[in-house]
Amino acid sequence: MSTSTSPDLDLRGHPEVSLVDLLDRLLAAGAVVAGDLTLSIADVDLVRIELRLLIGSVSALTPLAGGEPR
C-alpha cells in the first residue's frame, strides 16, 4: 500500500494543530483509505475484511463525480 500526502496536509513542521484545522484540511482535499485484513488458521481463510473509504466534503467531491460545483 502506498501513501501520498498533499503539501497542504504536511503537518510535520506544525506540532500544535487543532482538530478543527485538521478536519478542514482533510475535507477540503479529501482522503482515500484502503486496506485488507484476512484472518486464517492453517491456510484456511476464516474472515476477510476489505475496507475502501473515501472522506471529503460534498463541494470538493462533486466536480470529481462529474456534477456541477456549488
C-alpha positions in Angstrom: 0.0 0.0 0.0 1.4 3.3 -1.0 0.7 6.6 0.6 1.0 10.1 -0.8 0.3 13.3 1.0 -0.5 16.7 -0.4 1.8 19.6 0.5 -1.2 21.2 2.1 -1.6 18.3 4.5 2.0 18.1 5.6 1.8 18.7 9.4 5.3 17.5 10.4 6.6 21.1 10.9 3.5 22.1 13.0 3.2 20.1 16.2 0.2 22.0 17.5 -2.7 21.7 15.1 -6.2 21.9 16.3 -8.7 19.2 15.4 -10.9 21.7 13.5 -8.0 22.8 11.3 -7.1 19.1 10.6 -10.7 18.3 9.7 -10.9 21.4 7.5 -7.8 20.4 5.6 -8.9 16.8 5.3 -12.4 17.6 4.0 -11.1 20.3 1.6 -8.5 17.9 0.0 -10.2 14.5 0.6 -8.6 11.3 1.5 -8.8 7.6 0.4 -8.3 4.8 2.9 -7.9 1.3 1.6 -6.9 -1.9 3.4 -7.4 -5.7 3.5 -7.4 -7.9 6.6 -7.5 -11.7 6.4 -7.7 -14.0 9.5 -6.7 -17.5 8.6 -5.8 -20.7 10.5 -3.8 -23.5 8.9 -4.0 -21.7 5.5 -7.8 -21.6 5.7 -9.3 -18.1 5.4 -11.8 -17.6 8.1 -12.5 -13.9 7.9 -11.7 -11.4 5.2 -12.4 -7.7 5.5 -11.9 -5.2 2.7 -12.0 -1.5 3.6 -12.5 1.2 1.0 -13.2 4.6 2.5 -13.5 8.0 0.8 -13.5 11.1 3.0 -14.2 14.5 1.7 -16.7 17.4 1.6 -19.5 17.3 -0.9 -18.4 20.6 -2.5 -14.8 19.1 -3.0 -16.0 15.8 -4.4 -18.9 16.9 -6.7 -16.6 18.0 -9.6 -14.8 14.6 -9.4 -18.2 12.9 -9.9 -19.0 15.0 -13.0 -21.5 17.2 -11.3 -21.8 20.9 -11.1 -19.8 22.6 -8.3 -21.9 24.6 -5.8 
